[in-house]
Amino acid sequence: MTETKISKGFQTVVPSEIRKKFNVGPGDVMEWISTKEGVKIRFRKKLSLLDIAGIGETEEKTNAVELKKRAQRGEKM
């Protein structure tokens, strides 16, 4: 178990072993999900141009709005 403190400005640090394990860095987003048991944290990677380049190439039927939502959620195609 790893723990960190919350500063006066309500900031905290992602421990280095967690950053390395999940390969997170500047520009990535932490999603805080409230559950009955507590809080679940999920990392969403910042998309690169290469990640977005193939987003329109899909076999399934979809539309531009759905593709945009997927990109905003950090989903890779």
N, C-alpha and C positions, 0 to 999 in steps of 0.2 A: 504494500500500500504506500502511496506517495501522498503527501499533503502539502498545501501551500496556504499562506495567510492572505487575507483580503486587506488591502491598504485603505487609508482614510478616503481615498478617491474611488473606492470600490473596484480597484484593479487587482489582478492576480497574475501570476506567472505560470506558464505551462512548463512543467518540469522537463529537463533535457531528455530523460529517458523516454518520456511520452512523445516529445517532439520528434525524436529519432525513430521511434517505433512506427509512428503514423506518418512520418515524413511531412510534417507541417512547418510552415514558415510564414514570413511576412506576406500579407495579402490574403491568406487563407482565413476562412470564417469558422468560428465555433458556434454551433447551434445548441442552445440550452433547451431541453425538452423536459417539461414537468411530468412526472409520473406519480402513481400512488406511493411508490417506494421511496421517492426522492427526485433526483435530477439525473437525466441522461445527457451526456455531452457527445456531440457528433461533429467531426471535422469535415468541412467542405472545402475542397481544393480550389484555388484560383485557376480558372481555365486559361490555357495559352491559346494562341492563334491556331496552332496545329490541332488542339482539341476541338476547336469550333469549326475548323475547315470542313470536316466530314459530317457535320451535324445534319445536313439536309439529305444525305445519302442513306436512306433507310428503306427496308422492304415493307414495313408496315405503313398503313394509311395514317397520315397525321396532317397537321396544318402548321402554319407559321407561328401561331400563338402557342401551340403545344411545344414546338421546338424551342421557342424563346423561354418558356417556363422551365424546360429541361436544362437549358444553358444556365439560367439563373440559379437553379438548384445545384449546379455543379455536376450534373450527370454527364458522363461521357457516352458517346454513341458507339 
